[in-house]
Amino acid sequence: MTTNGTAPDVPADANESCPGTNAEAAGRAAACAGCPNQQACATAPKGVDPDVVAVAERLRDVKHKILVLSGKGGVGKSTFASQLAYGLAAHSETDVGLLDIDICGPSAPIMFHQQGADVHKSNSGWQPVYVTENLAVMSIGFLLPNPDDAVVWRGPRKNGLIKQFLKDTEWGALDFLVVDAPPGTSDEHLSIVQYLKHAGITGALIITTPQEVAMADVRKELSFCKKVNVPVIGVVENMSGFAAPVYRASAGGGTPRFATGNTTDTSKENDERTDSSESLTQKIRAVIEAHCFETGADPNTAFLETDVFAPTRGGAEKMCADFSVPFLGRVPLDPAIAAAAERGASLFDEDSFEKGAAFAAVRAVVNRVRAAVGEA
């Protein structure tokens, strides 16, 4: 939290007589009327919470705690968080944990290929699910009797589970704890910041896509980080262009085809269009092969790149310049990333995926995150 010079834990945009976010009257006092933080303060934990001290004690051996945030849903935040964890853990001497606090939409069990895994409880706490020897994961998805069950909880109950995850999960010594938060700036976000207040937050990694409909909400996320005094490690522009192999099969299992005509043609016309597509595809591939033969390049490395989500207002890089926060790079929309998420696999595995444009981009961002926290 920032301070306005009169009281601790007073947001910069609070009313003049703000009682402070930790006060018992926070969000309910007359002075809170009309404050933009009123609802968040009213539902957040109040006073000196002994469990906050317990969280700090539990996480005393966790070196770096990184929040992965996004203002807008559907920008690939959880996918990137999982690959960030995989990438950090690719260094065998680095111990990594991922905590999924998206209570209503947990995706960690799928993205780490741990569906059906059990969380074991002991006198010392909850044991996270180990994906590899140096990568552990915790999620409400491991606690649901049926993975298709909806979690219909109000804020206080979600806050309670987040606190329990932080207080009771026995992570042990970690180099990195990656916290995958839900989209937006709601109860879960304020809770994780307050519960980690004494344990310390290294910073936030913010994921966006290039188009303005996503960027508008990401600006709110940057504003949230400023209000609660969470450093921003950087912003990643995800789905920045579409990269598709034009000669080999994609990681998703299909090979690209080139076509002309209307995709809503009748069956007969569609058959003719399919024949035409195959002919056109063969011709284009022949041109690529000839070019690669002349240049000595491998045609399997050729790919088509186009913008799917146009950065109509300059994209994430311009936004970072406007907000004076680091821009960590662009990651293309690549079938390999989608396939990794579906399979619960790591792009960093030696034999899992072709090391194409997506892998190079994700690896570069992971390395920049490591450098930003002094672990290069």
Beta strands, then each sheet from edge to edge (+ up, - down):
strand 1: 62-69
strand 2: 96-100
strand 3: 120-122
strand 4: 125-127
strand 5: 129-132
strand 6: 135-139
strand 7: 174-180
strand 8: 203-208
strand 9: 232-245
strand 10: 303-306
strand 11: 327-333
sheet 1: 5+ 6- 2- 7- 1- 8- 9- 10+
sheet 2: 5+ 6- 2- 7- 1- 8- 9- 11-
sheet 3: 3+ 4-
end
